[in-house]
């Protein structure tokens, strides 16, 4: 593996975990499109699977109320795992560059939602159907792009969940869906030795990023920090679109 890529990978993982630690989400949302600029989407996801799981586990534990959140959202989590396994199978079978466009589209949806506050009244009117839809569709998208936060944010906002619930739902869905995803990757032999090596390297980098992120969380203006994140995401999404087309 080239030294230049290792440096870029470590830097992306550090910045992504730093942001995640400071605002409660964002690791997959930043790391996935950033790494995808240098390789295909399947390889990107296998490279950051383990660090993603580590970051989400730390975030869940730092928020507290793990078992309460698990009891509250178990159905969505279960459906998300099923959907993620389906999405991972599609990713392995097709491994299309156009999945990068799907990733960019999800990022644009997230950015648009944060600007115009997209309303999805059907979620409030049909909460049970919306739960199934979020679980399965969100899981498939997570399996294909490693990103599902925009959907969970819209869902929790419409049902007026607290910020803590939003963070816990996003992280729990990610954590358990990644467990399902890694099982599928291993079953099909798509989890390479390089991915294992990068996962080992990333432990220390993620640890430092989360440590400083949690420190920053207590001192910075979260709204200003989020604005910087959105600008960064917009630039990355545009690069993905241009690169793919």
Protein Blocks (a to p, Z undefined) as FASTA:
>chain_A
ZZklmmmmmmmmmmmmmmmmmnopajlmmmmmmmmmmmcfklmmmmmmmmmmmmmmmmmm
mngomlmmmmmmmmmmmmmmmmmmmmmmmmmmnopaklmmmmmmmmmmmmmmmmnopacf
klmmmmmlmmmmmmmmmmmmmmmnopaklmmmmmmmmnopafklmmmmmmmmmmmmmmmm
mmmmmmnopacfklmmmmmmmmmmmmmmmmmmmmmmmmmcfklmmmmmmmmmmmmmmmmm
mmmZZ
